Structure formats: C-alpha cells, structure tokens
Amino acid sequence: MTGRVLVVDDILANVKLLEARLSAEYFDVLTAYSGPEALELLQIERVDVVLLDVMMPGMDGFEVCRRIKALAQDHARAGRHGHARWTRPPTRCRGSKPAPTISSPSRSTTSRSSPG
C-alpha cells in the first residue's frame, strides 16, 4: 500500500514537479493550489503527509498548518478515533521545532552549476 500525499502550492510548476516525482515513486498524490482548497480537501480525503508551501497569497502555510492541527484535534475530541483523518496530529508548525524544508525551485535565488 502506498502513502497519500497532499501537495499544496500556489505555483503550478511546483505542484506538477512534486506530483510527477512522487507519483514516480508510487505515492498517491492529491493537489491543492491554496490553503482554503487544501483544508476543504482534508475534510473529505485521508492523507498521510502534507507538503505545504509557506509563502502563499491569502492564507499562508503557517495558518494552514495551524488549521490542520485544529481540525485533527476536533476529530479526536469528537471521538472519531476509528475515522480520524490523521493517525496522529501534525506537530510541525511555527513555534515548534522546524521541520525539514525543501527550497522551492521557482523561488530559488541561487543557481546550480552543471558538473563539469
């Protein structure tokens, strides 16, 4: 069984790149292009991990993360342990230890030189 990944980014190229790479590794990939779209999707879909852009217009990634945590806690309080969307609540948001990050290719300020 493969994991389900939700990729959230407002830049289409980033979403398509991650979707292609993860699909090639046999992950089931869901995509969203904004924070509100991601939250709406999480109400109806179960995912194992969310790859979330921090800098998005409107609702930034930190706010989305806070709302995901609140949503997970609401599910646990409602006694939906057998139907919870997450096996454990997300813990990596502002104010906690930093999660590993990947630089966004379209926002990178440095260029890589080709091996020579």
Secondary structure, 3 states (H helix, E strand, C coil): CCCEEEEECCCHHHHHHHHHHHHHCCCEEEEECCHHHHHHHHHHCCCCEEEECCCCCCCCHHHHHHHHHHHHHHHHHCCCCCCCCCCCCCCCCCCCCCCCCCCCHHHCCCCCCCCC
